Amino acid sequence: MKMTYQFDKSLPLKKNISAIAAEEIEGCFISLDTLNIHEAIHDIRKRFKKLRALARLVRDEMGEENYKEINIYFRDLGREISDLRDLTAHIETLNVLRERYGNHLYVNFFNPIITQLEKERDKMENEFRSQNFFSEYLPEKLKHAQEDLIKWPVNSNDIQVILPSIQRVYERGQKALNNSYENPTTENFHEWRKRVKYLWYQTLLLQETWPQFFETMEAEIHLLADYLGNDHDLMVLQKKLNSEDIKLKDPQHLELMQAIIERYSQFLRSEAKTKGQLIYAESSEDFTKRIGSYTQINWN
């Protein structure tokens, strides 16, 4: 079976949904078995988001109650491992900052922070392991999802049933873009990032409808999601640095870290604004009508 997150246009819609859902959950088991735990956690959380996006695409077809059950299950399971993932993301973000600005700073500038984060991460990982989280709890939750949560009540094989969701996702992304620059809070940018990711997953699923078109669109939306994802990581790191968890002897060390974070964030938000305005240039009605035409022309 090919491990890709996209519809096969030769298969009925219902079969596509169940096959992709099954594939993503199977992928979680494979990650647990084959990757180091921090890579596995990252991959599994991404797969949960893909499962939620898949459910969102057929939300109107499966009904609100069914959609909510699936969405909440994977959302809550993802949250249980989010603190451990955040610590890895902090370390990765600091390495990005070192690569970008390290030449202008003294050699060990980032090391004291990274060392503290690694110690905290090791401690948290040991706590998870002492509770058999990775060996028993998480596999059991995944097994439940595998047995009970992938028989999604999608009965129509008309690809057009996805259009209400596409319109909703695009429209909410448009609103979130405007909110982010009118009132540039961390929360507003985080909200926009979520909307962009949903749109990205939808374009991934529809790749086979018109590969040349959707591949270009997917690449652009993916780049926007990366800008916003990196910015979100910076904001979460900034919050961590301001907490009691990180202790730095020199107050100027923290001030310089904050200045670097602010500078990189400004760059990312500026790039995201241009890219976002291009992606969300249409009305949601026009965008949905266009996607609907493509799928209707090229879907069995």
C-alpha positions as CSV (number, residue, x, y, z in Angstrom):
1,M,0.0,0.0,0.0
2,K,1.4,3.4,-0.9
3,M,1.9,5.6,2.2
4,T,0.5,8.9,1.0
5,Y,-2.1,11.2,2.2
6,Q,-4.2,11.7,-0.9
7,F,-7.3,10.4,-2.5
8,D,-7.1,7.8,-5.2
9,K,-9.6,9.0,-7.8
10,S,-10.2,5.4,-9.1
11,L,-11.7,4.5,-5.7
12,P,-15.1,5.5,-4.3
13,L,-14.9,8.4,-1.8
14,K,-16.0,6.1,1.1
15,K,-13.2,3.7,0.4
16,N,-10.7,6.6,0.2
17,I,-11.7,7.9,3.6
18,S,-11.5,4.5,5.4
19,A,-8.2,3.6,3.7
20,I,-6.5,6.9,4.5
21,A,-7.7,6.8,8.1
22,A,-6.4,3.2,8.5
23,E,-3.1,4.2,6.9
24,E,-2.5,7.1,9.3
25,I,-3.2,5.0,12.4
26,E,-1.0,2.2,11.1
27,G,1.7,4.9,10.5
28,C,1.5,5.8,14.2
29,F,2.3,2.2,15.2
30,I,5.2,2.1,12.7
31,S,6.6,5.3,14.1
32,L,6.5,4.0,17.7
33,D,8.3,0.8,16.6
34,T,10.9,2.3,14.3
35,L,11.8,5.9,15.3
36,N,13.4,7.4,18.4
37,I,10.8,8.6,20.8
38,H,11.0,12.3,20.0
39,E,10.8,11.7,16.3
40,A,7.9,9.3,16.9
41,I,6.0,11.8,19.0
42,H,6.4,14.5,16.3
43,D,5.2,12.1,13.6
44,I,2.3,10.8,15.6
45,R,1.0,14.3,16.4
46,K,1.2,15.2,12.7
47,R,-0.8,12.1,11.9
48,F,-3.5,13.0,14.5
49,K,-3.8,16.4,12.8
50,K,-4.2,14.7,9.4
51,L,-6.9,12.4,10.8
52,R,-8.8,15.4,12.2
53,A,-8.4,17.3,8.9
54,L,-9.7,14.2,7.0
55,A,-12.8,14.1,9.3
56,R,-13.3,17.8,8.9
57,L,-13.4,17.4,5.1
58,V,-16.4,15.0,5.3
59,R,-17.9,16.7,8.4
60,D,-21.2,17.6,6.7
61,E,-21.6,14.0,5.3
62,M,-20.9,12.2,8.6
63,G,-22.9,14.5,10.9
64,E,-21.7,16.8,13.7
65,E,-21.9,14.2,16.5
66,N,-19.7,11.7,14.7
67,Y,-17.3,14.4,13.6
68,K,-16.9,15.7,17.1
69,E,-16.3,12.3,18.6
70,I,-13.4,11.7,16.1
71,N,-12.0,15.2,16.4
72,I,-12.0,15.3,20.2
73,Y,-10.5,11.8,20.5
74,F,-7.4,12.7,18.4
75,R,-7.2,16.2,19.7
76,D,-7.1,15.1,23.3
77,L,-4.7,12.3,22.6
78,G,-2.4,14.7,20.8
79,R,-2.5,17.1,23.8
80,E,-1.3,14.3,26.1
81,I,2.1,14.3,24.3
82,S,2.2,18.0,23.5
83,D,4.4,19.1,26.4
84,L,7.1,16.5,25.5
85,R,6.9,17.6,21.9
86,D,7.2,21.3,22.9
87,L,10.5,20.7,24.6
88,T,11.9,19.1,21.4
89,A,10.5,22.0,19.4
90,H,12.2,24.5,21.7
91,I,15.6,22.8,21.1
92,E,15.0,22.7,17.4
93,T,14.0,26.4,17.3
94,L,17.1,27.3,19.2
95,N,19.2,25.4,16.7
96,V,17.5,27.4,13.9
97,L,18.3,30.6,15.6
98,R,21.9,29.6,16.2
99,E,22.2,28.8,12.4
100,R,20.6,32.1,11.5
101,Y,22.3,34.5,14.0
102,G,25.1,32.4,15.6
103,N,27.9,34.2,13.7
104,H,26.9,37.5,15.5
105,L,27.0,36.0,19.0
106,Y,29.6,34.3,21.2
107,V,30.1,30.6,20.6
108,N,28.2,29.1,23.6
109,F,25.4,31.7,23.6
110,F,22.6,29.1,23.1
111,N,24.2,26.2,25.1
112,P,22.9,27.0,28.7
113,I,19.3,27.1,27.5
114,I,19.6,24.0,25.3
115,T,21.2,22.1,28.2
116,Q,18.4,23.0,30.6
117,L,15.7,22.0,28.1
118,E,17.4,18.7,27.4
119,K,17.5,17.9,31.1
120,E,13.8,18.8,31.5
121,R,12.9,16.7,28.4
122,D,14.9,13.6,29.8
123,K,13.0,13.9,33.1
124,M,9.6,14.1,31.4
125,E,10.5,11.2,29.0
126,N,11.4,9.1,32.1
127,E,8.1,9.9,33.7
128,F,6.2,8.8,30.6
129,R,8.2,5.6,30.5
130,S,7.6,4.9,34.2
131,Q,3.8,5.0,33.4
132,N,4.2,2.7,30.4
133,F,2.8,5.5,28.3
134,F,4.6,4.5,25.0
135,S,4.6,0.7,25.6
136,E,1.0,0.2,26.7
137,Y,-1.2,3.3,27.1
138,L,-0.6,4.9,23.7
139,P,-0.8,1.6,21.7
140,E,-4.1,0.8,23.5
141,K,-5.6,4.2,22.5
142,L,-4.4,3.7,18.9
143,K,-5.8,0.2,18.9
144,H,-9.2,1.5,20.0
145,A,-9.1,4.1,17.2
146,Q,-8.1,1.4,14.7
147,E,-11.1,-0.8,15.8
148,D,-13.8,1.7,16.5
149,L,-12.9,5.1,15.0
150,I,-12.1,4.5,11.4
151,K,-15.5,3.1,10.4
152,W,-16.6,6.6,9.6
153,P,-20.3,7.0,8.5
154,V,-19.5,8.4,5.0
155,N,-22.2,6.9,2.7
156,S,-22.1,9.2,-0.3
157,N,-19.5,8.7,-3.1
158,D,-20.1,12.1,-4.6
159,I,-16.9,14.0,-4.2
160,Q,-18.9,17.3,-4.1
161,V,-19.9,16.5,-0.5
162,I,-16.5,17.9,0.6
163,L,-17.2,21.4,-0.8
164,P,-19.0,22.9,2.2
165,S,-16.0,22.0,4.3
166,I,-13.6,23.5,1.8
167,Q,-15.5,26.7,1.8
168,R,-15.7,26.9,5.6
169,V,-11.9,26.2,5.9
170,Y,-11.0,28.8,3.3
171,E,-13.4,31.5,4.7
172,R,-12.1,31.0,8.3
173,G,-8.5,31.2,7.0
174,Q,-9.3,34.5,5.3
175,K,-10.8,35.9,8.5
176,A,-7.9,34.6,10.6
177,L,-5.5,36.3,8.2
178,N,-7.2,39.7,8.6
179,N,-7.5,39.3,12.4
180,S,-3.8,38.4,12.7
181,Y,-2.6,41.7,11.1
182,E,-5.3,43.9,12.6
183,N,-4.6,42.5,16.1
184,P,-1.2,40.7,16.0
185,T,-1.5,38.6,19.1
186,T,0.2,35.2,19.5
187,E,-3.3,33.7,19.8
188,N,-4.5,35.2,16.5
189,F,-1.5,34.0,14.6
190,H,-1.9,30.5,16.1
191,E,-5.5,30.4,15.0
192,W,-4.6,31.4,11.5
193,R,-1.8,28.7,11.4
194,K,-4.4,26.1,12.3
195,R,-6.7,27.3,9.4
196,V,-3.8,27.3,7.0
197,K,-2.9,23.7,7.9
198,Y,-6.5,22.5,7.3
199,L,-6.4,24.0,3.9
200,W,-3.0,22.5,3.2
201,Y,-4.2,19.0,4.2
202,Q,-7.3,19.4,1.9
203,T,-5.1,20.3,-1.1
204,L,-2.9,17.3,-0.3
205,L,-5.9,15.0,-0.4
206,L,-7.0,16.4,-3.7
207,Q,-3.6,16.1,-5.5
208,E,-4.8,13.5,-8.0
209,T,-7.7,15.7,-9.2
210,W,-5.3,17.8,-11.2
211,P,-1.7,17.1,-10.1
212,Q,0.1,20.0,-11.8
213,F,-2.3,22.5,-10.3
214,F,-2.7,21.1,-6.8
215,E,1.1,20.4,-6.4
216,T,1.8,24.0,-6.9
217,M,-1.0,25.2,-4.6
218,E,0.0,22.7,-2.0
219,A,3.7,23.9,-2.1
220,E,2.6,27.5,-1.6
221,I,0.2,26.7,1.3
222,H,2.9,24.4,2.9
223,L,5.4,27.3,2.8
224,L,2.8,29.6,4.5
225,A,2.2,26.9,7.1
226,D,5.9,26.7,7.7
227,Y,6.3,30.5,8.2
228,L,3.4,30.4,10.7
229,G,4.6,27.2,12.4
230,N,8.1,28.7,12.9
231,D,6.6,31.8,14.2
232,H,4.4,29.9,16.6
233,D,7.5,27.9,17.8
234,L,9.2,31.2,18.5
235,M,6.3,32.5,20.6
236,V,6.1,29.3,22.6
237,L,9.9,29.4,23.2
238,Q,9.6,33.1,24.3
239,K,6.9,32.1,26.8
240,K,9.2,29.3,28.1
241,L,12.2,31.7,28.5
242,N,10.0,34.0,30.5
243,S,8.9,31.2,32.9
244,E,10.6,30.1,36.0
245,D,11.8,26.9,34.3
246,I,14.8,28.6,32.5
247,K,17.5,30.2,34.7
248,L,20.1,32.4,33.2
249,K,22.8,34.1,35.2
250,D,23.0,37.2,33.0
251,P,19.8,39.3,32.5
252,Q,21.3,40.6,29.2
253,H,21.4,37.0,27.9
254,L,17.6,36.9,28.2
255,E,17.2,40.4,26.7
256,L,19.3,39.4,23.7
257,M,17.4,36.2,23.2
258,Q,14.1,38.2,23.2
259,A,15.5,40.6,20.6
260,I,16.6,37.7,18.3
261,I,13.1,36.1,18.7
262,E,11.4,39.4,17.9
263,R,13.5,40.0,14.8
264,Y,13.0,36.6,13.3
265,S,9.2,36.7,14.1
266,Q,8.9,40.0,12.3
267,F,10.6,38.5,9.2
268,L,8.3,35.4,9.3
269,R,5.1,37.4,9.8
270,S,6.1,39.8,6.9
271,E,6.7,36.8,4.6
272,A,3.5,35.1,5.7
273,K,1.4,38.3,5.0
274,T,2.4,38.4,1.3
275,K,2.0,34.7,0.8
276,G,-1.3,34.7,2.7
277,Q,-2.8,37.5,0.7
278,L,-2.0,35.7,-2.5
279,I,-3.5,32.4,-1.3
280,Y,-6.6,34.0,0.1
281,A,-7.1,36.5,-2.7
282,E,-10.5,35.0,-3.9
283,S,-13.8,35.0,-2.2
284,S,-14.6,31.7,-0.5
285,E,-17.5,31.2,-2.9
286,D,-15.2,31.6,-6.0
287,F,-12.5,29.4,-4.5
288,T,-15.0,26.6,-3.7
289,K,-16.6,26.8,-7.0
290,R,-13.3,26.5,-8.8
291,I,-12.2,23.5,-6.7
292,G,-15.7,22.0,-7.3
293,S,-15.3,22.3,-11.0
294,Y,-11.9,20.6,-11.0
295,T,-13.0,17.7,-9.0
296,Q,-16.2,17.3,-11.0
297,I,-14.3,17.2,-14.3
298,N,-11.7,14.7,-13.2
299,W,-13.4,12.4,-10.7
300,N,-14.9,9.1,-11.5
